[in-house]
Amino acid sequence: MSAIIVTGAGTGLGKALAVEYSSNFETVILIGRTKEALEQTKRELEEMNKQAFVYPLDITDYEAVQRAAEELAQQFTIQGLINNAGYGAFGPLESITESDIHKMLDTNVKGTIFMTKAFITVFKEQNQSFILNIVSTAGLRGKVNESVYVASKFAVRGFSESLVKELEGSNVEIKAAYMGGMDTPFWDDSDHIKDKSRLRSPMDVAKKIRELDDGRFEIIIE
Ligand SMILES: NC(=O)c1ccc[n+]([C@@H]2O[C@H](COP(=O)([O-])OP(=O)(O)OC[C@H]3O[C@@H](n4cnc5c(N)ncnc54)[C@H](OP(=O)(O)O)[C@@H]3O)[C@@H](O)[C@H]2O)c1
């Protein structure tokens, strides 16, 4: 059964991407830490006559990610992975806590690397497969009060660009998407964005990503 994995699929952009990409695959594998949120996305997909499979997972846990890859590859023909899960904490550098520094680097950088490393072998066995990394315009240029988040997203950009070169000519396509602010739960615990209702909706951005997902390795939505 052909499947795509979306991380952070219980909320925001991940949920919208799960909906948007569901038409290309028989099943969408929904990953995140909060089972109830993933179940809600699954229900919404089923209402659209799409199949979904909930797999609760903390992408910062290397061993758990390895196990997930083994288990999921036995059940599904996984042809796509969207590394979307992410975390941000904002403010002047001295106000960013040690815990938030670890959380941003662990989730955005190591989580993306762990997932990609765990599934790359599976993908190399497919005729055609892809990995789409959700970065941000924070992966394109520095921003005030976003230093650590920007550092984490520059890392994901470097990782993606290097894999494009490493896997050139192979059957695994690597792409990265860079978008501006979206109205999602991402901003719930932050006052960095004053009025998030002015931001783009995640569904609009997900649609735009899919529209521009036509073979280019950089998808930029300013
Ligand atoms: N919102 C924006 O303005 C904006 C702009 C540009 C780029 N982005 C990027 O877009 C992506 C999606 O963000 P969003 O805006 O949709 O925010 P969001 O609603 O907060 O989504 C983030 C998702 O990541 C999951 N997640 C976090 N840590 C995880 C972990 N350790 N293991 C597994 N899942 C984890 C969360 O689920 P659980 O907590 O249940 O695990 C959540 O569903 C992120 O990479 C973000 O950096 C956001």
The ligand as a MOL file (V3000), in Angstrom:
LIG
                    3D

  0  0  0     0  0            999 V3000
M  V30 BEGIN CTAB
M  V30 COUNTS 48 52 0 0 0
M  V30 BEGIN ATOM
M  V30 1 N 3.8620 28.9990 11.7140 0
M  V30 2 C 4.7430 29.7030 11.0470 0
M  V30 3 O 4.6740 30.9460 10.9670 0
M  V30 4 C 5.8580 28.9960 10.3090 0
M  V30 5 C 6.5320 29.6970 9.2710 0
M  V30 6 C 7.5330 29.0580 8.5500 0
M  V30 7 C 7.8530 27.7430 8.8370 0
M  V30 8 N 7.1980 27.0760 9.8520 0 CHG=1
M  V30 9 C 7.5690 25.6910 10.0860 0
M  V30 10 O 6.4620 24.8830 9.7240 0
M  V30 11 C 6.5140 23.6560 10.4370 0
M  V30 12 C 5.1470 23.3710 11.0370 0
M  V30 13 O 4.8690 24.3470 12.0050 0
M  V30 14 P 3.3970 24.8910 12.3080 0
M  V30 15 O 3.4110 26.3330 12.0500 0
M  V30 16 O 2.3790 24.0390 11.6560 0 CHG=-1
M  V30 17 O 3.3800 24.7340 13.9100 0
M  V30 18 P 2.6470 23.7040 14.8770 0
M  V30 19 O 1.1910 23.7160 14.6300 0
M  V30 20 O 3.1660 24.0390 16.2320 0
M  V30 21 O 3.1860 22.3060 14.3820 0
M  V30 22 C 4.3570 21.7030 14.8130 0
M  V30 23 C 4.0790 20.2030 14.9030 0
M  V30 24 O 5.2980 19.5360 15.2010 0
M  V30 25 C 5.0150 18.4900 16.1170 0
M  V30 26 N 6.2040 18.2030 16.9080 0
M  V30 27 C 6.9130 19.0860 17.6520 0
M  V30 28 N 7.9250 18.4600 18.2700 0
M  V30 29 C 7.8600 17.1490 17.8830 0
M  V30 30 C 8.6180 15.9910 18.2130 0
M  V30 31 N 9.6550 16.0490 19.0420 0
M  V30 32 N 8.2580 14.8110 17.6470 0
M  V30 33 C 7.2020 14.7390 16.7960 0
M  V30 34 N 6.4480 15.8040 16.4560 0
M  V30 35 C 6.7610 16.9890 17.0130 0
M  V30 36 C 3.8750 19.0390 16.9900 0
M  V30 37 O 3.0740 17.9860 17.5190 0
M  V30 38 P 3.2580 17.3910 19.0050 0
M  V30 39 O 3.5110 18.5630 19.8990 0
M  V30 40 O 1.9890 16.6780 19.2360 0
M  V30 41 O 4.4240 16.4760 18.8970 0
M  V30 42 C 3.0780 19.8600 15.9800 0
M  V30 43 O 2.0470 19.0990 15.4130 0
M  V30 44 C 7.6490 23.8010 11.4550 0
M  V30 45 O 8.8010 23.1670 10.9530 0
M  V30 46 C 7.8730 25.3050 11.5270 0
M  V30 47 O 9.2000 25.6200 11.9000 0
M  V30 48 C 6.2100 27.6750 10.5670 0
M  V30 END ATOM
M  V30 BEGIN BOND
M  V30 1 1 1 2
M  V30 2 2 2 3
M  V30 3 1 2 4
M  V30 4 1 4 5
M  V30 5 2 4 48
M  V30 6 2 5 6
M  V30 7 1 6 7
M  V30 8 2 7 8
M  V30 9 1 8 9
M  V30 10 1 8 48
M  V30 11 1 9 10
M  V30 12 1 9 46
M  V30 13 1 10 11
M  V30 14 1 11 12
M  V30 15 1 11 44
M  V30 16 1 12 13
M  V30 17 1 13 14
M  V30 18 2 14 15
M  V30 19 1 14 16
M  V30 20 1 14 17
M  V30 21 1 17 18
M  V30 22 2 18 19
M  V30 23 1 18 20
M  V30 24 1 18 21
M  V30 25 1 21 22
M  V30 26 1 22 23
M  V30 27 1 23 24
M  V30 28 1 23 42
M  V30 29 1 24 25
M  V30 30 1 25 26
M  V30 31 1 25 36
M  V30 32 1 26 27
M  V30 33 1 26 35
M  V30 34 2 27 28
M  V30 35 1 28 29
M  V30 36 1 29 30
M  V30 37 2 29 35
M  V30 38 1 30 31
M  V30 39 2 30 32
M  V30 40 1 32 33
M  V30 41 2 33 34
M  V30 42 1 34 35
M  V30 43 1 36 37
M  V30 44 1 36 42
M  V30 45 1 37 38
M  V30 46 2 38 39
M  V30 47 1 38 40
M  V30 48 1 38 41
M  V30 49 1 42 43
M  V30 50 1 44 45
M  V30 51 1 44 46
M  V30 52 1 46 47
M  V30 END BOND
M  V30 END CTAB
M  END
